[in-house]
Amino acid sequence: MQNIQMVDLFTQYQKIKSEIDNAMQKVIEKSAFINGYAVKEFGENLAKYVGTKHVIPCANGTDALQIAFSALDLPKDAEFIVPSFNYVAAVEVGAFLGYKPVFVESLEDFYNIDTTKIEQAITPKTKVIVAVHLFGQCADMDAIMEIAKKHNLYVIEDTAQAIGAKYITKNGEIHSAGTMAHIGTTSFFPSKNLGCMGDGGAIFTNDDELAKKMRCIANHGQEIKYTYKMVGINSRLDTLQASILDVKLKYLDNYIEARQKCADFYDNFFRNNAKIQIPVRNPQSTHVFHQYTLTLNENIDRNDLQKKLQEKGIPTMIYYPSPLHLQEAYQYLGWKKSTLPIAEKLSENVLSLPIHTEMSEEMLGYICENLREILANA
């Protein structure tokens, strides 16, 4: 059996090596390394895949969020609502631009933002809700969009972990993650379900004016070279990375299916284990399993469990070991411990198991048997 990894990008590459190598060689031969043909082609193909009017490729997922916030022309004292149990990108970008993060609780079962807590966090200064699709399934977009419409707010979808997930609205409509809000963003960090071999990101929108503005912001604030219409940044998806992503996009549904099979294996093995809670699947969303995250019973020593699994050659990760409202960087906001108890409880008890496109049943069985044995003695 091969060594078990959280993500096995090399074996994934080996299976499509000739296609990737040919795509990269074509870019090298054309020597159009910045804003080359592959960037446009990938953007168009991704737009078709997710079903949105505009895709604006950019340098990374954090830039995508920064460009999204910047395009909304928010007042300087604007507040934005965001889950605390979350990766830092959306929070840091908004805060860096001078806006105030307002943290909201998460759901203990689905891990996404608790939409029943959003309205009580809204003030006259609230301008944006950031809907983060954590671990691979969509947040409750019906509720989020209804709240946004009621209070005249923008919504930004952070779909870095859920590219390819589908959301079924209460009216039975099916939408891709990242396409339901005013703006969607994603990341192509190598470990993502659709990942490149460096850094990359993209922005989605169906709004023509927002698309035009975000393209301008991402290109130094210029629509015509050396004519600067607004203050912008330099955020470009590298042509080589675009060529790689365009190849991998053709396999994304296969990659999602492989991850779902891994998740099914874990689910079936641990469904009745009283010491852990397997991921709960939202019936309104498909789950693309960027991460397979368990919640351990509070009496389980997570550090000891990780150590014993590592001794067996089984890596694990904690996403995320501290909620953002308790991080040093955001103490100026005045949040205290126990103010968001679910977010805090999740950070203390979640554990993610290896999941990727190249996992064999032998690997999965080895992980499950060893985890079950360690839990039995915990």
N, C-alpha and C positions, 0 to 999 in steps of 0.2 A: 504493500500500500504506500502511495506517495505521502510525503509530509502534508499534514493538514494545515491550510492557511485560511485566514479570514477571507481573503480574496486571492484568486489565482489568475493574475492577468497574463502571465507568460503562456500558460497552457491554452488559454482562450485565444491568444495571438497565434499560436502555432497552428490552430485549426483553420485560420483564414490568412495565413502568412503571405501566400502568393498575392491575394487581393490587396492586402495592406501594402505590401512592398511595391506592387505595380502602381498603386494610387500615389504613393509617395514619390516614386521615380518619375511619374508624369509631372508632378509639381516641380521637381528638381530640373527636369529637362526644359520646362517652360520658364523656369526661374522667375515666376510671379509669386514671390514669397509673401507679399503683403497685399491683402484684398484681391487675391487671385480668383480665377474662375471657380475653384472648388468651394470658396466661401459662399458665393451666390447659389451654386447648385445645391449645396447642403442646406442652406436656409430655405430654399424652395421645397426641397424634399421633406424637410422637417415640418414645414407648414402644412403640407399635404398629410403627413402622418398624424399630426395632432389635430388637424382640422381647424386651423386659425388662418386669418387673412394675412397677417404679417409676422415674420420671424426676423428679429434683429440679432445676428450673432455678435458676441463680444468676448472680451478676454477671459472672463471667469464669472462664476455665479454671484460673487459678492459685487462685482461691477454691475452685473445685471440688476441687482437690487438698488444700487446707488443711482443708476440711470433711471430706474423706475420712479424712485422717490423724487429725483430732480425734475422729472418731466411734469410733475403734478402741481408745480408752482405753489407750494404750501406756504402759509404765513410762518414767520420766524418762530412764533411761539406754539406751533402745531404740536399736537399729541398724536401718537399712533398706538394702537392696541396690538399686542403680540403675546403669544404664550411664553411663559417663563421656562417651561420644560421644553428645551429647544436648543438647536445649534445657534451660535452667536451672530451669524452673518446679518440677518435682518435687523437685529437690535443695534449692532455696532454701526451699521450704515446710517440708520435713522438718527442715532445719537451723534454720530460724527458730523452729520449735516446740520445739527443744532436742534433737532426735534426731540420731544420727550417721550421715551418709551413708557407705556402703561401696561404692566404685566397682568395677565389673566390666567386663571387656573386651567389645568388640563383634565381630560377625562381619564379616570383610572383604568378603564378597559381598553379604549381605542388609542390612548396616548395623545390625541389631537386636542386642540383648543375646546374648552367647554363653552359652547355657544350660549348656554343659559346664564353665563357670567359676563357676557360682553356688554349688554346694555347698562348694567350698573357701573361699568367702568367708563362710560361715555360722558364727556363734559362738553361745554361749548367750544373747547379748543380741539376736540378730537376731529381728525380729518381722514385717518386711514385705519383700516383693519388689515393686518397681515395674516393671511391664512396659510399656515405651514402644513404641508401634507407629510407628516412625520413617518419615517420608516417604510413608506411605500403605499399607504392608502390615504384617500382624500378625507379632509375635514368635512364637516357638515356644511356644504356650500349653499344648500337651500336656505338654511337659517342665516348664514353669514350675509348672503346677498339681500335677503329680506330686511335684515337689520340695517345694512348699508343704505338701501333705498329709503327706508323710513327716516334715517337720520342724515341723509345726503352726504354719505361718506364714500371715499374711494376704497377699493379692495385690491390688494396685491397678493397674488398666489405665489408662494415659494414652493415650487415643485421639484426642487433639486433631488429629492429622494423618491419621487413618485412618477418620473417620466414614463408614459405608457399606461398609467392607471386610468381606469374609466369610472366616471361617476354617473349614477342613475338618479335623475332628479325625481321629486315626488310626482311630477307629471309624466314620468316614464321616458324623458329624453336622456340620451347618453352623450356625455361630453368627456373629452380628454382632460386630465389634470393639467392645469395651467391655462386653460382657455375660457374659463367661466367668469373670471373677474375682469376688472378694467385693464389690468396688466398681469401677465404671468412671467415668472423667471425660472431659469434652471441652470444647473451646473454640469459641466462635463469633466469634472475631476476624475482621474483615472479609475477610481474604485466605484464610481457611480454606475447604475445599470446601463447607461449609455455614456461611456467614458472615452476620453482621448488618451494620448500618450504625453500629455503635458497639462496645460490648463485651458479652460474654455468655458463659455457660457452662452446663454441666449435669452432673449426677451420675446414674449408673445403678446399680441394685442389684435383686436378686430377694429380698433379705432384708428382711422386714417391719420388724423391730426396728431394723436399721441405717437404713432409709428414714425411719422415725419420728424417730430421733435426728438424722439429718442435716438433715431439715426444721427441726427445733427449733434446731439450731446456726446454720443459715443465717438464722434469724428471731430474732436477739438471745437465743437460748436459751429462747424462750417457745413454749408450745403454746396458752396462753390469754393474751390481751392483758394486759400489765402483770403477768403472773405468770411469773417467770423460774425455770425448772427447772434450768438449767445455764448455764455461761458460754458465750456464743455470739458471733456476729458479725452484721453487717448485710450480707447478700449476696443481692440480688434481681435477677432478670432484668427489665429495664425492659419495660413493656407494649408500647411502640412497637416495641422490638426483637423481642419475641415475635411480634408481628403480621407483621413482615417475615420472620422465620424460618419461620413457618407457611406463608407463600406459597412461599418458596424450598425448603422441604422437599419439596414436590410435584415439584420439578424436580431434586432431588438425584441421582437415578439418571441423568438426562440429562446432568447436569454431570459425573458420574463417567465416563460413556461418552465424552464429549467429551475429557476428559483422557486417557483410555486410548487414544483414536485419535491424539492428539498423541504419546503415548509410543511407540505402534506405529510412527509415522512416523520418529521419532528412532532407534528400535531398528533398523529396516530399513536406515536410511541408514548407521549407524555400527557395525553388528554385526561387521564384519570389519576395523575400523580398529584396527591394532595399538597405537596410541598412547593409546587410552582404553578403559575398561571400562564398558559400558552397564549400567544397573541390572539386577541378577539378580533374577528373580521367584521367590518362594517357592511351590512347587507346592501348599502347604497353605493359601495365602492369595491372595485376589484383591488386586490392587494398585489403589488409587484415585488414585495419583500426585498427592498434595499437592505434592510436588516431583519433578522429574526430575533425578536427581543422578548425574553421571558420576564415575568415579575416573580421574584422569589418571596417566599414567606418571610415575615420580618424576623423570625428566629433563626434564619439561615445566615451563617457567617459568609458573606459574599467573598471577602478577601481570601479566606481559607479555601472556599470552593474553587475560586480561580487558580489558586496555587496548586491544588491537587489535580485539577484538569491539565494545567500546564506541565506538571510532572509526567502526565500521560501523553504529552505531545498535542494537546488540544488547546488552541488559543481561544480567548474570549475577549470581549471589549465591553466597556460601560459607556453607553450613550444615554444620558450624560451624567457625570458624577456630581454635579451641583447645578441646581436651577439658576437661571441667570439673575433673578432678583437678589440672590445672596452673593453674587460675585463681587469682588472688590471694585471692579470698574464701574459698577452701577450703584454703589452705596450712597452716592450723592443724591439718589432719588428717595432715600429714606425707608426702604423696605426692610422689614425685620423678619427673623426666623419665626415660623409658624403662621405667617400671613397667607401663604399659599400651601396648605398642608398636603394636598395631593401631589403637586409638583415636587415638593420636598420628599415625600414618601417614595415617589417613583425614582428619583435620583438615588435614593438610598438602597433600592431593591431591584432595579432592572439589571439584566445581564443579556448580552447579545452573543449568540452562537455563530460559528462559521456558516456562511451561506454564500454561494457563488455558482456560476454557470458550469463549473467543471467538477462538481462534487459527485463522487460515486456512492452507490448504496453501501459499499464496504466502509467508506469514511463515515457516512451518516450512522450506520449501525455501531461502529466503534465509538463515536461520540455519545450516542444515546445510551449504550450499555454502561459506559464508564460514568456518565453523569447520573444515571439511575443508581448505580452502586454507591457513589459518593453521597447522593442525597439520602439514600436509605440509612446511612450511618451518621447523617448530620444531626 
